[in-house]
Amino acid sequence: MPEQLKMVSFTVDARFENTDELVKFMRLIESGERAIKIESVQFSEQDELEKVQNLPYPVQVNFEMVTFYYEEGVE
């Protein structure tokens, strides 16, 4: 890896209407121009209050991702 190329990690918390929407999001991330690697995906369930409220986005996901950038710009 070139010395000026740096790695950055970030986390995204997201909610989706259903698993199809989740898959669309992951495909969008994977097919983008910038190289982004999904390090991990964690699913969580709605809590009891959210279930009672019947919220429109029941699929809850936490993504840990990595991407790269040039610290000094591209020559």
CORGICOR-V568135 format. One line per field, one symbol per residue. ss: DSSP state (H for helix, E for strand, - for the rest). phi: phi as a letter, one per 20 degrees, with the letter a starting at -180 (. if undefined). burial: I if it has 24 or more other ideal C-beta (glycine too) atoms within 12 Angstrom, else O. A space follows every 10 residues. Layout:
ss: ???
phi: ???
burial: ???
This chain:
ss: ----EEEEEE EEEEEE--HH HHHHHHHHHH H----EEEEE EEEE---HHH HHH-----EE EEEEEEEEEE -----
phi: .ggfeddcdb ccebccfaff fffgffffff effefcdefb ccecefffff ffflffcfed cdddccbcbe fdnee
burial: OOOOOOOOOO OIOIOIOOOO OIOOIIOOIO OOOOOIOIOO IOOOOOOOOO OOOOOOOOII IOIOIOOOOO OOOOO
